């Protein structure tokens, strides 16, 4: 279908439950993404974004609480970080890495590349990669374009060129895809069968859309629905032996009763035997080794016909 170009495999056949195997007989893959992007709009981080008290709390008490919780539960998280944030909070980045967690890229300024001039996206990706390589001592393996409530596209902040640019830059995976509930290959060139591994993500498990929604400061939150979503989806994916991802921010879920809810859920989740709660790069490496695109992509021409009056 035209609206799924560069979005998923053209035959749209996902992997069956019985075909999924995790290391050492583990039951399921568990990915926890921590969003360290304070940007309020698609243009990316501004001075105003960094002045909010909630942001300062998130990078101090909130981050401390997150790291302590992850150490307690044995969860290895993936921190999706705009390059300018990584460069401005070097001590925090060191603490994240020292805890065994991963720092992945989330743009140069946490921006939506659709706001950039033609040709700028590649330059921003390259600059962000250089900054994170310097800060972390190694090139980032994952790239995230986490969604905001007003994003134009379901996949968050991406363009038609994003995935191919990331592949050319040497990234191992894209961190937030909506086409499947197990890792899958996002095709960038149909004729050459070129693709980039993509890890699942869904809005229903992202605290951005439930805590202080739609904008920080309006006094709205929906903690009970996101707790329900986390628990029910985890249980479903655990039973099937597939993959579960949740996304949280210390500025939103790092304090008070919100943190209590997060702590209770993570503690409950990892108490299940066989929950492989690892970083995105570790999960991606397992999938690439066991389900390489050369063997699992079965590309076939689309049967879609785009008629003259079609809405697509």
C-alpha positions, 0 to 999 in steps of 0.5 A, spaced: 500 500 500 502 506 498 501 509 505 506 503 507 511 505 503 518 505 507 514 502 513 514 495 513 515 489 509 511 489 502 508 482 504 506 484 511 507 477 514 509 478 521 513 472 525 509 467 528 509 466 535 512 459 535 518 461 531 520 466 536 526 464 540 530 468 546 536 467 548 537 461 554 530 459 553 527 466 556 520 467 555 520 474 552 523 480 550 522 486 554 525 493 552 524 499 556 525 506 553 527 512 557 525 519 553 530 524 555 527 529 550 524 535 553 522 538 546 515 541 546 514 542 539 516 539 532 522 544 531 526 541 537 529 543 544 529 551 546 531 554 551 524 555 554 524 547 554 530 547 559 527 552 564 521 548 566 522 545 573 519 539 571 525 538 566 530 540 572 526 535 576 527 529 571 534 530 570 536 530 578 531 526 582 527 523 577 533 520 574 536 518 580 529 514 582 529 511 575 537 508 575 535 506 582 529 502 580 533 499 574 538 497 579 533 494 583 529 490 578 535 488 574 532 492 568 537 494 562 534 500 559 535 504 553 535 512 554 533 516 547 537 522 548 538 528 543 545 530 542 545 537 545 542 534 551 547 528 552 553 534 551 549 538 556 549 533 561 555 529 561 555 527 568 548 524 567 550 520 561 556 517 565 551 515 570 547 512 565 552 508 562 555 506 568 549 503 570 549 498 564 544 502 560 544 504 553 544 511 550 541 511 543 540 517 539 534 522 538 535 527 533 540 533 534 535 537 538 530 532 538 527 535 532 522 533 527 526 532 520 520 534 517 521 541 519 528 541 516 530 544 509 531 539 504 538 536 505 539 538 512 536 531 515 543 527 513 547 533 516 543 533 523 544 525 523 551 526 522 552 531 527 548 528 532 552 521 531 558 525 532 556 528 538 554 522 541 560 518 539 564 523 543 560 523 549 559 516 550 566 513 547 562 509 542 558 510 536 550 510 538 547 503 535 540 505 535 536 511 533 529 514 536 524 518 533 519 518 539 512 521 537 509 527 540 501 528 540 501 533 534 506 529 530 503 528 523 505 521 522 504 515 525 511 513 526 513 519 529 518 524 527 521 521 520 521 522 513 521 518 507 529 518 507 530 517 515 531 510 515 535 509 509 540 515 512 540 511 518 542 505 515 547 509 511 550 512 517 551 505 520 545 505 525 544 498 527 536 499 529 531 504 529 527 504 536 520 506 535 516 502 529 509 501 529 508 495 524 509 489 528 509 487 535 516 483 534 522 486 531 521 487 524 525 489 518 523 496 515 525 496 508 529 502 505 530 499 498 525 494 495 529 492 489 535 491 493 532 488 499 535 493 503 532 494 510 534 496 517 531 492 523 526 496 527 524 495 534 516 495 536 513 501 540 506 503 541 503 510 544 499 506 549 505 504 553 508 511 552 507 516 558 507 522 554 500 520 552 497 519 559 501 524 564 500 531 563 497 530 557 497 534 552 501 539 555 505 540 561 502 544 566 495 543 564 493 539 570 491 532 567 493 525 567 491 518 566 495 514 570 490 508 571 489 507 564 497 507 562 498 502 568 492 498 565 495 498 558 502 496 561 500 490 565 495 487 560 499 488 554 505 485 558 501 479 560 499 478 553 506 478 550 509 474 555 503 469 554 505 469 547 513 469 548 513 475 544 516 482 545 513 488 550 516 495 550 514 501 554 516 508 554 517 513 560 520 519 562 523 521 569 520 528 568 513 525 568 513 518 571 519 520 576 515 522 582 510 521 587 504 516 586 507 516 578 513 513 580 510 508 585 506 505 579 512 505 575 516 501 580 510 496 582 509 494 575 516 493 573 517 489 580 511 485 578 513 484 571 521 482 572 518 477 577 515 473 571 521 467 570 524 468 563 523 476 562 529 478 558 529 486 560 535 488 555 537 494 552 535 496 545 542 494 542 542 487 545 535 485 543 537 488 536 543 484 536 539 477 538 534 478 532 539 480 527 543 474 528 537 469 529 532 472 524 537 476 518 533 480 513 537 475 508 533 469 510 526 472 513 524 478 508 520 475 503 518 481 498 513 481 493 510 486 489 504 489 492 497 487 490 495 494 491 491 498 486 491 506 487 484 508 483 483 515 481 478 516 487 482 513 492 484 517 498 491 514 498 
